[in-house]
Amino acid sequence: MIKAILVFNNHGKPRLTKFYQYFNEEMQQQIIKETFQLVSKRDDNVCNFLEGGSLIGGADYKLIYRHYATLYFVFCVDSSESELGILDLIQVFVETLDKCFENVCELDLIFHVDKVHYILNELVMGGMVLETNMTEIITRIEDQNKLEKQEAGLAAAPARAVSAVKSMNLPQQIKDIKLPDLPAAIKDLKF
C-alpha cells in the first residue's frame, strides 16, 4: 500500500503532498524534510529506492523515487508493493502530467494543483493503485475537461441574460408603450 506521495523541488519545497495515512501537519512537514534529506543526498547513478525514514515507518517502508529536472517524485510504500511497479507508476504519472500540460514544469504543479490532484486520483486512491493505463487516464481527464466546459457554459448563462436585457433598450420600449388616458378611464368607471 502507498503511504504517501511527495513531490518537491531541488531545494526541498513541496509542490505536491498526498498522505494516505493520517499525520498531523507538523509531522507531515518533518516527514517531507526527512524524505528530502534522504533522497537529495543520493547520487544519480544509484538505485531509486531506499529504506524509509524513521518518521515514515523505518525499515517496514521503502522510499521509491525518480528525479526529473528540478522535481523529485517520491512514493512511500510498504513491503507489499513492487519497487519496479512503483517506478513504472511514477513514470506513468509524469508522462500523464506531461501530456496534460505539454512539457510539465514545476509551475504547472503550483498553478494547476487541482488538476494535478485530479490526475493523481485517477492513478491512486486511498493508497491503492487504481489505473496504470495512460490512455484510460487521459480519456478520464478529457471527459472531466468536457464537463468543466459545459458547466462554464451554464455558469455564463446569467451574464448572457443580463447582456440580452441590456441590448433590448428597455427605456425606449417603456416610452413607446401606449397607455390609455387615465382621467378619461376613471370617468368611465361607475361605482
MIDONU-132447 format. One record per residue (C-alpha): x, y, z. Coordinates in steps of 0.5 Angstrom, whole numbers, m for minus. Example, Ala and Ser with C-alpha at 12.3 -4.5 7.8 and 13.67 -1.06 7.14 Angstrom:
<rs>
[r [25 m9 16]]
[r [27 m2 14]]
</rs>
This chain:
<rs>
[r [0 0 0]]
[r [2 7 m1]]
[r [3 11 5]]
[r [5 18 2]]
[r [6 21 m5]]
[r [11 27 m4]]
[r [14 32 m10]]
[r [19 37 m8]]
[r [24 41 m12]]
[r [31 41 m11]]
[r [31 46 m5]]
[r [26 42 m1]]
[r [20 46 m3]]
[r [14 41 m3]]
[r [10 42 m9]]
[r [5 36 m8]]
[r [4 32 m2]]
[r [m1 27 m1]]
[r [m1 23 5]]
[r [m6 16 5]]
[r [m5 15 13]]
[r [m6 21 18]]
[r [0 25 20]]
[r [m2 32 24]]
[r [1 38 20]]
[r [7 38 24]]
[r [9 31 23]]
[r [8 32 15]]
[r [13 37 15]]
[r [18 33 19]]
[r [17 27 14]]
[r [18 32 8]]
[r [24 35 11]]
[r [27 28 13]]
[r [25 25 6]]
[r [28 31 2]]
[r [35 30 6]]
[r [35 22 5]]
[r [33 23 m3]]
[r [37 29 m5]]
[r [44 27 m2]]
[r [44 21 m6]]
[r [48 20 m13]]
[r [44 20 m19]]
[r [48 13 m21]]
[r [45 9 m15]]
[r [38 6 m15]]
[r [32 9 m14]]
[r [29 6 m8]]
[r [32 6 0]]
[r [29 5 7]]
[r [24 9 9]]
[r [26 15 14]]
[r [25 14 22]]
[r [19 18 22]]
[r [15 15 16]]
[r [16 8 19]]
[r [23 6 18]]
[r [25 m1 15]]
[r [18 m3 14]]
[r [17 2 9]]
[r [21 4 3]]
[r [22 11 m1]]
[r [22 10 m8]]
[r [23 16 m12]]
[r [25 19 m19]]
[r [29 26 m20]]
[r [26 29 m26]]
[r [30 36 m28]]
[r [28 40 m22]]
[r [23 36 m18]]
[r [23 29 m14]]
[r [17 25 m15]]
[r [17 20 m8]]
[r [13 15 m6]]
[r [13 12 1]]
[r [10 5 0]]
[r [10 m1 5]]
[r [13 m8 3]]
[r [7 m11 m1]]
[r [9 m6 m6]]
[r [14 m8 m12]]
[r [19 m3 m13]]
[r [19 m3 m20]]
[r [12 m3 m21]]
[r [12 4 m17]]
[r [18 6 m21]]
[r [13 5 m27]]
[r [7 8 m24]]
[r [12 15 m22]]
[r [13 14 m30]]
[r [6 14 m32]]
[r [4 20 m27]]
[r [10 24 m30]]
[r [8 22 m37]]
[r [1 24 m36]]
[r [3 30 m33]]
[r [7 32 m39]]
[r [1 30 m44]]
[r [m4 34 m40]]
[r [1 41 m39]]
[r [5 40 m45]]
[r [12 39 m42]]
[r [10 40 m35]]
[r [14 44 m30]]
[r [15 46 m23]]
[r [10 52 m25]]
[r [5 47 m27]]
[r [4 44 m21]]
[r [4 50 m17]]
[r [m1 54 m21]]
[r [m6 48 m23]]
[r [m6 44 m16]]
[r [m13 42 m17]]
[r [m12 39 m24]]
[r [m5 35 m21]]
[r [m9 32 m16]]
[r [m15 30 m20]]
[r [m9 26 m25]]
[r [m6 23 m18]]
[r [m13 21 m16]]
[r [m14 17 m23]]
[r [m8 13 m21]]
[r [m8 12 m14]]
[r [m14 13 m9]]
[r [m13 11 m1]]
[r [m6 9 m2]]
[r [m8 3 m7]]
[r [m6 4 m15]]
[r [m13 4 m19]]
[r [m10 5 m26]]
[r [m4 5 m30]]
[r [m6 5 m37]]
[r [m4 12 m39]]
[r [m9 12 m45]]
[r [m15 11 m40]]
[r [m13 16 m35]]
[r [m12 21 m41]]
[r [m19 19 m43]]
[r [m22 21 m36]]
[r [m18 27 m36]]
[r [m21 29 m43]]
[r [m28 27 m40]]
[r [m27 32 m34]]
[r [m25 38 m38]]
[r [m31 37 m43]]
[r [m36 37 m36]]
[r [m32 43 m34]]
[r [m33 47 m41]]
[r [m41 45 m40]]
[r [m41 48 m33]]
[r [m37 54 m35]]
[r [m43 55 m41]]
[r [m48 54 m35]]
[r [m45 59 m31]]
[r [m44 64 m36]]
[r [m52 64 m37]]
[r [m54 69 m32]]
[r [m49 74 m35]]
[r [m51 73 m42]]
[r [m58 74 m40]]
[r [m56 81 m37]]
[r [m53 83 m44]]
[r [m59 81 m47]]
[r [m63 85 m43]]
[r [m59 91 m44]]
[r [m59 90 m51]]
[r [m66 91 m51]]
[r [m66 98 m50]]
[r [m72 98 m45]]
[r [m72 105 m43]]
[r [m74 107 m50]]
[r [m79 101 m50]]
[r [m82 104 m44]]
[r [m83 110 m47]]
[r [m86 107 m53]]
[r [m92 104 m49]]
[r [m99 107 m51]]
[r [m103 107 m44]]
[r [m110 110 m44]]
[r [m111 117 m41]]
[r [m112 115 m34]]
[r [m117 121 m32]]
[r [m122 119 m38]]
[r [m121 112 m36]]
[r [m123 114 m29]]
[r [m129 118 m31]]
[r [m132 112 m35]]
[r [m132 107 m28]]
[r [m138 107 m25]]
[r [m138 106 m17]]
</rs>
